Amino acid sequence: MTSLARVLRNYQITLPKPFRDKLRVKEGDLVKIEETKGGLFMTPVETIDRDQTWFWTPQWQKGEKKVDQELKKGKVKTFKNAEELIKELKK
């Protein structure tokens, strides 16, 4: 895919719609721009709120995978209310 973009005031460039759609880039997103031998290489960047970084630690992700496996195996119990859950936990 090839397209032209004009450099505007303050050196801003508008990404053509086909590229925005393909990269799923929306207003306010961050992109990483790297210089290569052939020109510039742009990659969308996902950011994580600082107060959510714990979820992405290797230890937490390992636990998430374990839970997903147990859910697939049907190792799940449901409870009608908190009292039933507490009763089960005390066993």
C-alpha positions in Angstrom: 0.0 0.0 0.0 1.4 3.4 -1.0 0.1 6.9 -0.2 1.3 10.5 0.0 1.0 12.7 3.1 1.8 16.4 3.3 3.9 17.8 6.1 1.8 20.6 7.6 2.5 23.4 10.1 4.5 22.2 13.2 5.7 19.3 11.0 2.5 17.3 11.5 1.5 14.6 9.1 -2.0 13.1 8.8 -2.0 9.3 8.4 -4.1 8.3 5.3 -7.3 6.4 6.3 -6.2 3.0 4.8 -3.1 3.1 7.1 -5.1 4.2 10.1 -7.6 1.4 9.5 -4.9 -1.3 8.9 -2.9 -0.3 12.0 -6.1 0.4 14.1 -4.7 3.8 15.1 -7.0 6.4 16.5 -6.7 9.9 17.7 -4.6 10.2 20.8 -2.7 6.9 20.3 1.1 6.7 20.5 3.3 5.5 17.7 7.0 4.6 17.8 9.0 5.9 14.8 12.4 4.4 14.0 14.8 5.4 11.3 15.9 2.5 9.1 18.1 2.3 6.0 15.0 2.5 3.8 13.3 5.4 5.6 11.0 5.6 8.7 9.3 2.7 10.3 6.2 3.4 12.4 4.7 1.0 15.0 1.6 1.6 17.1 2.4 1.4 20.8 0.1 0.0 23.5 0.4 1.7 26.9 -0.6 0.5 30.3 -1.7 2.7 33.1 0.8 2.6 35.9 -1.8 1.4 38.4 -2.5 -1.6 36.2 1.1 -2.8 35.6 0.8 -5.5 38.3 -1.6 -7.4 36.0 1.2 -7.7 33.3 3.9 -9.1 35.6 5.2 -12.6 34.6 4.0 -14.0 38.0 0.4 -12.6 37.5 0.2 -13.7 33.9 1.3 -17.3 34.9 -1.6 -17.4 37.3 -4.0 -16.1 34.6 -2.9 -18.9 32.3 -3.5 -21.5 35.1 -7.0 -20.2 35.8 -7.8 -20.2 32.1 -6.8 -23.9 31.8 -8.8 -24.8 34.9 -11.9 -23.0 33.5 -11.5 -24.9 30.2 -11.4 -28.2 32.2 -14.6 -27.2 34.0 -13.0 -26.9 37.4 -15.3 -24.1 38.5 -17.8 -23.8 41.3 -20.5 -21.3 41.5 -22.3 -20.1 44.6 -25.8 -18.6 45.2 -24.5 -16.2 47.8 -21.5 -15.1 49.9 -22.4 -17.4 52.7 -22.2 -20.5 50.5 -18.8 -19.4 49.3 -17.5 -18.8 52.8 -18.8 -22.2 53.9 -16.9 -23.8 51.0 -13.7 -21.9 51.9 -13.8 -23.1 55.5 -13.8 -26.8 54.4 
